[in-house]
């Protein structure tokens, strides 16, 4: 038998063009298989509650930051007192969301920018009856956790309401030339089987916040009451600034720093 490599192609055979085309196709498939082609990542899905109807809508958000830690939500954000604001007004009487909702949005967006998917409920729990706020918000956060078993941290975001005579230096510090509201963490001890875990979580946040941004947190408090911390081991109430000492802009600055803290803890898988 002769050497087939020197044979002339048979009449009607594939020809040089088809051989080259086959080699190109093989190269392309091989490159994709080995990962030389970029893969498009799908956007996050952020849940925002409809205040009037109490329903939820999905809006895709593409995280411009680092690769996501997970495709599913890791952080839950809600507001027991969603009508709170940092300026005079009566959003509660009008049944409107206060500036605290925008602070929560800034926190959620900053987390997305850092590659962390979060869900935020904007349902107003303190309207029309203010005293029913925590009872109403318990339903919201319980449903959120049931729908998102990937959640690892839960934040009920508020603003404080200190007396006007309290100096704003108590609730404000400057970072990178910007006035920024300070954080305060609160845990309830009533009917709370997760009290020890909640307190450890709050202390870890407080310590890490002041390590990364000295002065950002003004401490942790255990209060005698039921603040829905019992729903999850790593749940906490976060007070971002105070009225009348701070502005909404200062609180939003703080929310972005809090996102840095949370991102660092999630990246390191910190479990107090």
JOZIZI-V645215 format. One record per helix or strand of 2 or more residues. SS is the DSSP state (hx for helix, st for strand). FROM is the first residue (numbers start at 1). LEN is the number of residues. If there is no record, write none. Layout:
BEGIN
ss=SS from=FROM len=LEN
ss=SS from=FROM len=LEN
END
This chain:
BEGIN
ss=hx from=4 len=3
ss=hx from=15 len=19
ss=st from=44 len=6
ss=st from=56 len=6
ss=st from=75 len=4
ss=hx from=91 len=4
ss=hx from=99 len=15
ss=st from=118 len=3
ss=hx from=130 len=18
ss=st from=153 len=8
ss=hx from=168 len=3
ss=st from=172 len=4
ss=st from=178 len=4
ss=st from=183 len=6
ss=hx from=195 len=18
ss=st from=217 len=7
ss=hx from=229 len=3
ss=st from=235 len=8
ss=hx from=248 len=20
END
